[in-house]
Structures are given as C-alpha cells and as structure tokens.
Amino acid sequence: MFFTLSSVIVKAQDYDSIKDSDIKINNFSLNQTTSSLLSILGTPSTIGPYHNEVDDEVWLEYKYGTSSFYFLNNAITSFDLRDNTFYFIYPGIKAGNNIGEIGSYFPNSYANRVENTENNQGLIDITINMPDDTPSDACITILYDVNTQIITSISWE
C-alpha cells in the first residue's frame, strides 16, 4: 500500500522519463523477442509459465538466477532484475550498486525518491514515455535498502 501511494505522489512531482525504445538491459531492448533475448543473454536457468494475477494472463518467464524476463505472445511484458548480472541502460545501474549512480542519470527521480524507514525500503520511479514522447502509465521502479543505499531490484510492468 505504501509504495502504490508513494508512486502516485512521485508521479505528481517533477520526475525523469525515458522513451520505451531507449530502455535496454545488457543491450537487450524492449522491442525484441524471446529469440533475441536468448541470443543476447544466453540460455536461462529456467523457462516456465508465470501467472500474472493483475492482468489474469499466463506469461512465459525466462529466469536467469534471481532475475526474470516475462513474455506474452513473444513480446516482453515485464522484467525484474535482482542481481548484478544485468544492468539497466547504464552499467552502473544494477542490483547491488549504490543508488547514488541513479542521481547522475535521473536526477529528478532520484531527488523525489520515497523512503519507508519502517520496512527499510526506498523507491525511485522513472516514467516511461511512448514513442511520440507522451508519458505512459508505466514506469521503471527501483527499490533499495534505506540503510545501505544499495539497489535491491529494478523492475518494469
């Protein structure tokens, strides 16, 4: 509940955005297919079904260690990066790194980060723009440990 509300608050403030066509994970872009993922990232540890309860759909999950990429109809629908094997756009933005790196590339989103000291979790949102540069409802969510300032996950859905 905290992060849902805080995401809305962050979006109402000054934030950074990125075009969906510019999003890359280790040079894998969001407009590529499952075969592209395999050729760029190699063979995953597991491939299997994943039930997305929000959309009531069954996606195909490609799991690489603790990180996952999700596909529907051979198109990527989501990702969740939880280890330092994968970086988000810039090599310095990956799980296990300090959130200070985010401030270098996305200063407004970094300045508007939200921290919950009760559960020791912080959140940084980066809005995704459509190809025509209009903001979408989607965003990249970066979670981090408030005490250590270390990124714990980078996700998109």
Helices and strands as residue ranges (DSSP letters): H 2-12, E 17-19, G 20-22, E 24-25, E 28-29, H 34-41, E 46-52, E 57-64, E 67-72, E 75-81, H 100-105, H 107-111, E 114-116, E 121-129, E 135-145, E 151-156
